């Protein structure tokens, strides 16, 4: 923070210390450490955050990420859009709220307060006269206002009936002796209504207090801000805070803590949150532990690791002790940043300060490991919890179930569910959603149906994620009618849709080539105020050209014929497609209309400032491969220029066969290599398919060779076995030529082939029609066209085999090499022998 806010200027210049090695039993090693967390300063050298601004006394300024280094410094760097993360993955909210006592007073409630509370809990909400009667019989025995506040809190905590609490408040107000006592009761009921999720009633009763002359207090305003904060309504909380100052009520420590907490929970930009903190200091109001805890929560939500580290250390500088919530929130920041080694290093510091890790600590660490798919380490923490006698809560059980679901450990899932039932922890919607996801991916739709029935039986209401999950698993299984029915059921449920649900249904439409339907749904979601994200746009772009499988009666589409297909789709999608399918059917062969839709889609992305990611680029390249003409593909490819001119230049250069493009392509491939394998392999597949489709066979082969050398496709290349499971059609065909040339080079050195050589394509387990593998058919056609002596294995229709001796004889034939060497339709002259050094490198 700048020096303009004394005396709490933040100084982060600290001597660097050697980080302690991560102990194996990190939760049991209590070592003597300095009070400041030893590993905190070392985070600077390991994270991608730049702390230069911090060293000069600037607090919570935006961190700049370290840019990736290019192997070709003279080449232009890739634009930031291409390097963006492939998804906008949303992490589920977990219960990190600090434990609060809802009623705190110096004296215990009177016996009369306890008695009237018991009577009221048993009373009926409809019996207003009875409520007044109960209150009248006890009013002379109740302490004012302490007992009344106690009753309100008990009604909220135990009865959880907002109307009854509100009725008790209105019945009690006339019994208060002055405005101060009325104000205390008002503050209590606002807090209770906010806790029960009825911020609307909290605002009504606040307005009532204002109109009656006892609500214009700092406590009432602060309670209303907290009510909005509890429900994640940051805008409303900030509005009340502004109203408070405008009416002349001076905010206190509680007010600032409440608005800072609201900003953190509501995902407000961290700079705005820090602005309230600075204002607090300028007004001479001292921050406390809750202030810093709320600021840390804001850093956690924003993923600002370095800023959280500064705050974490600054608490000690200001003499503010850390509590369990402080540590748990800081651990959460580290876990969300993927810094698990540093996260577990916080535990010894907790123990040094006599703070024992609790179930939230372990649950946060388990979730962090689980999100990185480090399941063994997460399960080790689970076993350690059990050994320490820490009882798991529902959140921790849900995390554990999620790990078992992702690992496919269904016996353990059954065991955990039984354990939850024995100890009395009911499944919530998060539990059910996780189980539905796991069993749905396994194709166990009988269990999915049981889980849905069980939810309804136990009164667990479905949420938006439930519907999105069901649509996703049904769509991926080709159960489009079930997926469509889920969408229509959702529209009748009264729930508020989100971008994930609409994107799921749009994805299903796009994957089945219904681009116009997808665009129609995109318009609908925009009209109701849901902003599409990059995932939504990517699915529609990727759907371009797939309509041919429905309207041209393509092989393996799983349907009978063109016209029948359209009728079946109309039946499946019902009212959604009834009005727009008929003109689409009449002009199904005019793919240019879909192209026009896609071109308009790019303009919408730009207008709505939706930034593309690498999946967007892959989708554009895939769409190019489905164009009917090179001119249409060039028009579509030109849209890349709108997003990243460097990627556009590389793609166009390779498509035109420019040798100079390969130098720039090396830089692009180096960037792609830094991404996860599914994302990078998808990009290689898309680029290769486009090149192969438009006759750039040699260029496609060179791209595949670059991918093999960078290990983009896992476990693909072997001297005598080729696994094409993860490859697209064009990439797989280029790879077959490359692999056969490699074996030819081996034979030329006098080495013998093994008894059997094989090519794996898969048998079509995940195809639209199970067993109808498009890749298998493509490779079979290719092998037949070049005369390669391969045939389908008798007991494995996803594997082509050839006896080694026969394959060797074929490869030695004079015309074989000529058949295997590929050529580009548009290229600068080059020697076919340039492949040999690369092939020899692969054999080493």
N, C-alpha and C positions, 0 to 999 in steps of 0.2 A: 504494500500500500504506500502511497505517496506520503511525503513528510508533512503534508498539510493536515493530517489527522492525528496529531499527537494526543495523548501520550502513548497510543498503541500502534506505533510504527512497527512494521514487521521486518525483522532482520534475519535473512536466511543464509547469511554467509557463515558457514560452519566448516570446521576442519573435516576433511574427508577421512573416513575410517574404512578399514578393511572389512568387507562383509563377512559375517560368520558363515562358515559352510553349513549347508542345510543338513541338520542331523536326521538320522533315520527315524528315531523315536522322538520326533520334534515336540510332541505334546507332553512328554514326561521329563525332558531335560530342563531342569531349572538351573540356569547358570547365573553367575554374578555378572550383571551388566550395568552400565550406566543407566540413569533414569530415562534418558532419551533413547528412543528406539535405535539400536545400533545400525540396523540395515537401511534406515531411511535415507541417509545421505548417499549411500551407495546406489540407490535407485536411479539417480541421475545418470549414471554411466551405463545403466542397463536398459532404461526405457527410451522411448523415442521423443521424450519431451526435452525442450531446451530451457534451461533454468537461468540463462544469462540475465534475463530481466529480473529474476528473483534476487540474484546476487547484488543488484543495484538497489534493492529495497522496494521493488515494485511488486505489488501483491495481486495475485489472481488475474494476470494478464493472459490473453490467449497464447497458448503454446504453439510453437511451430514445429511441425514434424520434420525429422531428418529425411531429406529426399534420397531416393535410391540412386546409387552410383551407376553410371553407364559405362560399359566397356569401350564405347566409341564416343569419347568426349567431344569430338568435333561435330557429331550428329545432333540434331535438335532433340530435346527431351520430349517424351510423350506428354500429351496434354493431361491435366489432372483428371479429366472425366474418365479416361481409359483406366487410370490407376485406382479408381474408386473401388470400394468394397463391392463384392458381387451381390450382396443382399443388404436389406435393411432389417436385419433380424431384430425382432422385438423380444426382449427378455421378460419373462413373467414376473409380476410383482410378488414379493414375499413379505412375510410379517417381520419387519425390522423395527416396529414401533417400540419405543421404550416403555417399560411397564409403568403405568400410572395408577395412582390411587384416586378413585373418583370422588372420594369424600375425605377431606383432611381437616381436622379441627383439633383444638387443644383439649376439648372435653369429649367424653363419650356421649352418644345419644342417650336420651332419657328412656326409661322403661316404656313410657307412653308412646314415644316415637317408634320403638320397636314393635309395640302392640298394634298401633294404627297401620304400620307398614304391612304386617301380616294380614290384617283385615282387608286392606285395600288390594293386596295381591290376589285375594280370593274373590273380590267383588267383580261384578260384570261391568264392562265398559258402557253398556246401554243404560245401566241404572245410575243416572246422574243424581237423582234424588237420594239414592242410597249412599253415594259418595259424599254428598253434602251432610247427610245424617251422621256418617262415621266421623267426618271432620268436626262436626258440631259437638259430638260427644267427647271429643278429646282435646278441643282447642284450648281449654283452660289448663290443661296439664302439659302442653307443649312449650318448649323454650323457643322464643322468637329471636332470630330467624333460624337458629342452628338446627332445630329438630325438623323444621319444614324443608330445609335444604337436604337434610339426611333422607327424608322420605322421598323427595324427588330423585335423588341419586339411586336409591334402592329400587324405585319403580323403573328407572331407566336400565339399571344393571340386571335386574332379575326378571322383571315383567316384560321388558323390551316392547312396551306398548306406548308409542308416542302420544296418541290421543288421550290416554288415561293420565299420563304425566302432565299434558297440557291442561286437562280438566282440573287436576289437583292444583296446578299453578293459579288458574283463574279463580278457583274457590278460595285460595289462601291469600291472595293479594289484599282483599279488604281487611284481613286480620292483621296485616302489618301496621306498625305504629307510625312509621315515617318513611320518607323517600329512600333513606339509606337502606332500611330493611327490605323495602320493595326492590331496590336495586340488586341486593344480594340474591334474592329469590329469582329475579330476572336473569342474572348471570348464570345461576345454577341451571335453570330450565333451558337456556340457550345452549349450554354445554352438553346437556343430556340429549337434546334433540339433534345436535350435530353428531354426537356419538352414534345415535341410532340411524344416521343417514338421512334425516329429515331437515336438511338445511333450509328448505322452503318454509317449514313451520318455524324454524329458528328465526328466519328473517321476519316472519309475520309477528312473532311475539316481541322481537326487537322493536319493530315499528310501533307496536302497541305501547311498549315502554316509553318510547320517545313522545308519543302523543299524550301520554298521561303524566309526563314531566319527571319521570324517574329513570329514564333510559339513556340520558345523555352523559354517560360516565365512561371513563377509560376501561373499566372492567367489562361493561356490556359490549362495547365495541370490540375489545380484545376477544371476548367469548365468541362473538359472531365471526370474527376473522378466523379463529380456531375451528369453528364449525365448518366453514368453507374449506379450510386446510385439510381437515379430516377426509373430506370428500373430493379432494384433488381439484377444487375449483379456485385456481390461483388468481384468475382475472377478477372474480367476484371479491376475493379476499383483498386484493390490492385496491379495488374500487372502494370498499368499506374503509380501508386505511386512509385513502385520500379524503373521503367524506369526513372521517374523524378529525383530520387536521383542519379541514375547511370549516368545520363547526366550532373550532377553537379548543377542542379537547386535545391536550398534549399527550402523545403516545409515551408509554413507559416501557420498561424492559419486557414486560409480558406482551405488549402490543407488537414490538419489533420482533420478538422471538416467534410470535404467531405468524406474522406476515412472511418472515424468512422461511419458516417451516412450510407455509403454503406454497411459496415459490419453489422450494426443493421438491415437494411432493407433486406439484403440478407441472414439472418439467420446464419451468421458466428459464430463459437464458441466464447463465450463471452471472454474467455481468450485471444484470438487473438485480439479482439477489444480493450481490456484493454491494450494489449501490445503497440498498437499505442498511446494510451493515455499516457502511461509511457514514451514512446519515445518522445512524445511531451513535457513532463515536463523536461526530461533530456536535451532537446535542448533549454531550456529556453523560451519556447513559452507558454504564459499564456492561460489556458482554459477560455472559456466564457460560456454564457448561452447556446448557440447552442451546444457546446461540451457536456455539461451535458445532454441536451435534447436528443442528439443522443445516449449517453450512456444509458440513461433511456429507450429509445426505444429498445436498444439491450437487456436490462434486461427484458423488456416486452416480447420480442420475445422468450427469453430463459426461461421465467418463474422464474426468479431469484429475488424473493421478497426481501430477506434480503439485497442483493447487491443494489437493487433499493432504499431501505430505507437508506442505508449508503450514496449513492449519493445524495439523496434528502436532507438529513441533511447537507451534506458537502457543498452544495451550499451556505448555510447561513454562515458557518465557513469561506468561502473564500470571502464573501461579494458579491456573485453573486445572484441577485434577481431572483425569480421564476416568470415565466409568465404563461399565460393560457395553453400554450402547455406543460410546465413542469408539471403542476397540472393534466392535462388530461392524460398525459402519465403515471404518477404515479398511478392515479386512474385505468388506464387500467391494470397495473401490478397487482394491488390488486384484480381487478375483475377476471383476468385470474387465479389467485391463489385461487379464491373462497372466498376471505376475504371481503365480502360485507359490514359487519359492520364497518370495518376499512375504506373501500372505501368512505362510506357516511360521515365518520368523517373528511375527507379531506375538505369537503365543507365549514364548519365554518372557517377553517384556510384560505381558499381562500378569504372569505368575510372579515376577519380581515385584510388581506393585500390588500383590495380594488380591488380584481379581481373577476369579476362576472362570475359565471358558464354560459357556453354557450350551444348550441345545442349538441356539441360533448361531453361535460361533461355528460349531461343527457342521450345521446344515449349510451355512454359507460356503464353507470350504468344500464340502462335498459337491455342492452345486457348481462351484468354480471348476473343480476337476472334471465333473460330468460334462460341462459345456465344452471342454477341451478334449472330450472323449478319453480322458485318462481314468478309466473306470476302476482299474485295480487300486489306484491310490485313493479314490473316493470310497471304495468298499473297505479299505484298510482303516479309514477314519470311522466308518460305521462300526467295525469290530472294536475299535478303541473306545468308542462311546459306550458300547455294551460292557466292556471290561471295567470302565470307570463308573458304571451304574447310572449313567445319564439316560433318563427316559426320553425316547423319541417322541416328538410331537407330530401333528398331521403334516406340517410342512416338510419335516425331515423324512417321513414315510413316503410322501409324494416324490421327493427327490430320489429316494432309494428305488421306488417303483419305476421311475423314469429311466434309471440306469439299467435295471433289469429288462425293461422293455426294449431299450436300444441294443442291449446285448443278446436279446432273444432267449433269456433265461426264464422260461415260463413256469418251471417248477418253483423257482424262487418267488415269482410273482404270486403264485397261489399261496405259498407259505407266508409271505408278508401280509397278504389280504386277510388270511386267517388270524395272524398275530394281531392285526389292527382290530379285528372283531372281538378277539378275546379280551383285550385291554380296554375296549370301549371307545375306540376312535373310529368314528363313522367316515366312510368315504365321502369326499366332497366333489365338486364338479371338476377340480383339477385332477383328482385321482381318476375319475371316470374318463376324462379326456385323454389322459395318458394311456390308460388301458385300451381304450377304443383305437387310439393311434397304433399301438403295438400289435394288437390282434388283427386290425385291419390290414396292416402291411404284410402280415402273414397269410392273408386271405381267409382268416377264420371268421367269416361273416356270421356264422351261427353264434359265436361268442359275442360278437358285436351286437347282434340283436338281443341277446340275453342281457348285456350290460345296459342297453337302452331301456328294456323293460324293468330292470332292477332299479334304475334311476327313477323312473316314474313311480314305482311301487314305494320307494323310500322318500319320495317327495323332493328329490334333488332336481332343481330346474336346470334345463339346458341353457348354456350361454352361447354367445356368438361363435366362440371357438369350437364348441361342440358341433354346430352346424357346418362350420368350415372344414373341420376334420372329416366329418362324414362325407361331405361332397368330394373332398380330395381323395379319400380311399376308394369310394365308389367309382370316381372318374378314372383313376389309375387302373382299376380292375375292369374297365370297359362296361361298367354297370351304369350307363348314362341315364337310363330312366329313373333309377333309384337316386342318382345325384340330382337330377332335375326336381324330383319330388321333394327332396330335402330342401332345395332352394325355395320351392313354393310353400312348404311347411313353415320355413323361417319367415316368409313375408306375412304369414298369418299369425305368427307368434307374438307380434307386438314389440319384439326386441328391436333395438336400434342397430342397423347394419353398420359394419365397418369396412375398411378398404380390403382387409384380408378375405372376408366372405365374398365380396363382389369379385375380387381378383381370382378366387378359387373357381367360381362359376365361369368367369370370362376365360380362364385357362382351359377349362373343359371344352367350351365352345371353340376356342381357337385351335386346340389340338385336333379337333374334328373338322377343321377347315371352315368353320362358320364365322368368317371374319366380319361379315355384316351384322350378324347377331351379336357378336362381341362388341362391335362399335355401338350398336344400339344400347347395350347394357352399360357401356362406358358413359354414354350420354345420360342414362338414367341415374347412375351413381353421382355424376357431377351435378345434376339438377337437384338432388336431395341433399347436396352439401358435402358429399364425400369426395375428397381430393384423391384421384388416382396417383399411385406412386410408380417408381421405375419398374417394379415387378409387373404391375398391371400392363404397362405399355409393352414390356418385353414379350409377354405371352401373346399379345395380339400380333406383334411383328413376326414372331416365330410361327404364327398360324398361317401366314400368307402362303398360298399355293397348295395347301393341304386339301383344299376343297375338291381337287381333282379325284381324290380317292373315293369321294361320295358320288360325284356326278359323272365320272368317267368309267365307273365300274372296274376300278383297278384291282389287281390281284391282291388277295390277302386283306381286303378291307372288312371282311367279316359280314358283309351284307350281300343280298342277292343280285341286285342290279340297280342301274341309275335311277329310273323313275320310282321304283319301289323304295329305294333308299330315302329319297326325298319325302315320300309319304310316311315312312317310318320315323324320320327325324321330326316331321310335323307332329306326329302322334306323341313322340317322346317329350318334345319341348312345349307342347300344348299352346297355351295362350301367348307365351313369349314369342313364338315364331309364327303364329297363325297369320298375323298381318304383314309380316315381312318376308316370309319364305317363298310365297308364290312368285313375286317378281324375281326373286333370287333363283328359283328353279328355272324360270323361263330363259334366263340369261346366264346360266351356270357356266357355259363355256367361255364367257367373256371375262377372263381373269384380269383384264385391264381395269375392271371396276374395283376389284380388291386392291390392285396396285394403287389406284387413285385414293382409296381409303388409307392405305399405309402411308402414302406421301403426305396426306393431310394429318396423319397421326404425328409425324415428326414435327410439323408446325405447332401442333397442340402441346407437345412436350416442351418446345422452346417457349411458347407463350406462357405456360404454367410453371416454367422454370424447374422442370423435372430433369435432374441431371442423370445422364445415362451412366451405365457401368459396363464392365467387360461383357456381361451377358447381353446387353443391348447390341454391342458390336457383333457378337456371335450370331444373334438373331437376324441382324441385317444380312450377314454373309450367307446364312442358311436360306433366307428369303431370296437372295440373288440366285441361288442354285435352283430354285423352283420357278424362275421366270421362263416364259416361253421363247424369249429371244434375247440375244446378246445386248440389243439396244435397251430393252426393259431392265435387264440386269445392270447395265451401266447407269441408267437413270436412278435406280434404287441405290446402287453403290455410291453414287454422288452425294447421297444424303449423309454419308459418313463425314463429309467435309464440314457439315454443320456442327458436328460434335468434336471431332479431333482430326485436324488436317494431316497430322503425321501418320496415323493409322490408315487414313484414306489413301495417302500417297504410297504406302507400302503395299496395300491390297491392290490398288490399281496398277502399280508397277509390276507386281507379280502376275497379275492377270494379263498384262500386255507383253509379258516375257522380257522385261528390261533387266539386264544383268546388273545394272547399277542399283536396282532395288534391293538386291540381296544384302548389301552392306547395311542399309537402313533396317532391313528385316532382322538382322542379327540383334540389333538393339531392342526391337520389338519382342523378339523371342526371349531375350534376357529378362525383360519386364514380366512377361507372362510366366516365366519360370518361378517367379517369386510368389505366385498365387497358389492356392490349393489345387490338388490334382484334378478334381472334377471340373473346376472352372477352366484351368489351362487346357485340359484335354478337349473340352467342348469348343474352345476357340480354335485349336489346331484342327479338329474335325470339320468345323464350319469353313475355315479357310481352305482346307484341302478339298472338300466337296465342291466348293465354287470353282477352284482351279480345274479339277478333274472334269466337272460338268461342261466346261467351256473349252475343252481340248488342251489345257495346259498340263498334260500328263507328266512331263518331266519336272515341271515346277511343283506339282502336287507331290511327286516322289521326293523332291528335295526338302519340302516342308515336313514330310513324314520322317525323313532321315534326321532332320534337326530335332524333331520331337523325340525320336528314339534315343538320340545322344543325350538329351536332357531328361530322359526317363519320365516323360509326360504320361505315357500309358504304362501302368504298373504291370510287371511280369508279362510283357508282350513278346519281347524278342528273345529267342533262343535259337541256337544253331540249327536244331533239327525239329523244333516244335514252334509253331506260330499260333499265338492266342489273339484272336481279333475281337473278343467280347466287347471291349471298351471303345472300339473304333467305328467310325461312320462308314458309309458305303464307299465313298471316294478314297478315304484314308486306307481302308482295308484293301482295296484293289491295288493301290500304289504300293502298299506294304508287301503284298504277295509277290509282285514283280521284284521288289528290292530283296526279299528273303530268298527267292529262287536264284537271283543273281549271286547272292552271297554263297549259297550252296554250290553254285557252279564254280566260284572261285576256290572253294574248299577242295572240290574234286580235281581242279586243275593242278593243285599242289600234291596230288597223289593220295589224298586222304579218303578213306572209305566212309560211306554213309552208314548209319545204324540200320538195324533190321527193318525198322518202320520209321518214316517221317510223317508228320501230321500237321493239319491246319484245323484249329478250333474256331467255330463260328457261333456256337450255341444253337439250341434246337428251337428257340422261340418261346421260352418260358414267360417272358414279359411282353410278348407281342400282343396286338389287339386280339388276334385269334391264337390261343395257346398252341404252340407247335408249328405255327406258320412264320418262320424266321425270314424276314426280308433279306438280311445279310447273308444267310445261307444260300438263298437262291441267287443272289448277285455273284457270290464267290463260285458257285457251281457253274454259272454261265461263263464266268471269266476262265476258269480252268478248262472248260470244254473248248472255248474259243482259241486258246493257245496250245491245245493238245496235251496238256499236262496229265500224266497218268495217275490221277487221284480219283478216289471213289468214296462214297459215304460208308463209314464203318457200319457193320451189320447191326451192332447193338447200341450204337450211339449216332443218331441222325444229325448231331451237331458237330461231327468231326469227320474231316476228309483225311484219308490215309493213302499212303503209297509204299510198297516195298522199297527199301533203300536201293537194291540192285536195279530195279526197273527205273526208279527216279534218276539214278546215276547214268544209266544208258541214255535216257531221254535228254538229260542235260548235256551229254557229250555230243549229241547230234549237231551237225553243222548249222542247221537253221534255227536252233533253239535260242541262242544268244540274240539273234536278230529279232525274234519274236518278243523276247523279254525286255529289250531296250525300248524305252519310251521316248516319245518325241512331242514337242509343243507345236501347236498350230501357229502361235505368234511368239517368236523368239529370235534372239540374236544368236549367231553361230557359236557353237561350243562343242567340245569333244565329248563323246559318250564315255571316254576313259576317265573323265574327271570323277566318276562315281567310285572307281576302284580304291583310292586311298581311304575314303570314308567307310567302304565295306570292310576293308582290312582292319580299320580301327574298331569296328563293331565286333570282329571276331576275336579280338585280344581279350 
